[in-house]
Amino acid sequence: MGDTSFWMFDFFGKVMPIFFVVVIGIILLSAGKGILQWGRNNKQPVLTVDSRIVSKRSQVSHHQHQDTNDHLSSHTKTTYYLTFEVESGDRMEFAVSGEQYGLCAEGDAGRLTFQGTRYLGFQRYMRVSGEEGTPGSYRSMNH
């Protein structure tokens, strides 16, 4: 039995520090990646282009946590995304607020403002109804 307990202490003495270093490394790598993306976005010009919303999606993540008193708490987070298509045919997806997500519909046309991968806003064109059976056209709301 003495050999078994020695082996376990040896195992935890070698494996646990490696596990700890890996976890800390993943956290630092994620933080560094976010900081680098933030810096790259800041170096990009702010662009405003004509675009159209081609899709909307949301992603729900659910987290549960049990504290030391066996109380279970849960947290749900919803992230909203809009995909825009610009005149060149390129598509870009941005995370947006729930309010912005709710105000937009697929097919809306307008002016998209962004900086790198950072969404800054979308100014919809006012839709002008066409004759019955024909699609409407869009007119800028800034006339």
Buried (B, 14 or more C-beta within 10 A) or exposed (E): EEEEEEEEEEEEEEEEEEEEEEEEEEEEEEEEEEEEEEEEEEEEEEEEBBBBBBEBEEEEEEEEEEEEEEEEEEEEEEEBBBBBBBEEEEEBBBBBEEEBBEEBEEEBBBBBBBBBBBBEEBEBBEBEEEEEEEEEEBEEEEE
